[in-house]
Amino acid sequence: MTDTPEKNQTATNIEKKNGQFSLQKIFVKDISFETPHSPEIFTEEWAPAVNMQISNEASSLNEDLHEVVLAVTVTVTLGEKTAYLVEVHMGGIFYIKGFPQNVVERMAATVCPNILFPFAREVVSDLVTRGGFPQLLLAPVNFEALYERQRKQSERKELEGSAESETKH
């Protein structure tokens, strides 16, 4: 019996229906707030430059439980001086079952950080205002686009690596 597109589509739909995804826990794994030039920085005109770095890592706790940690680092400068540096590692434990491994990896890189980011954004904003600075509202992040960019960079590096190994003997 040969597989028809209809049968493949039905198998995919069944797989999606049997998959389970749920958030088990959200927690702050690491947090840091530094104001290296305070209190002098408060006397300067507030015209900041904001630099945000974001990354995430996923690890398996067991077959169905996965920890995803979203790291957000924000550095705000006034000219050459660092006004403040905030680093938040927001963790989440996710129950993911019944999906193929490539889907689990994609979910850990896109869906899970999308869930964690609003919590990290709130912690950053709270730390900044408690530090005496104007509220900082971080813009939303498109984790799907970040994942695709990273995947394409990895593919490109693999191709370059295999091309080098073919030319070098």
Beta strands, then each sheet from edge to edge (+ up, - down):
strand 1: 20-34
strand 2: 49-60
strand 3: 65-78
strand 4: 81-97
sheet 1: 1+ 4- 3+ 2-
end
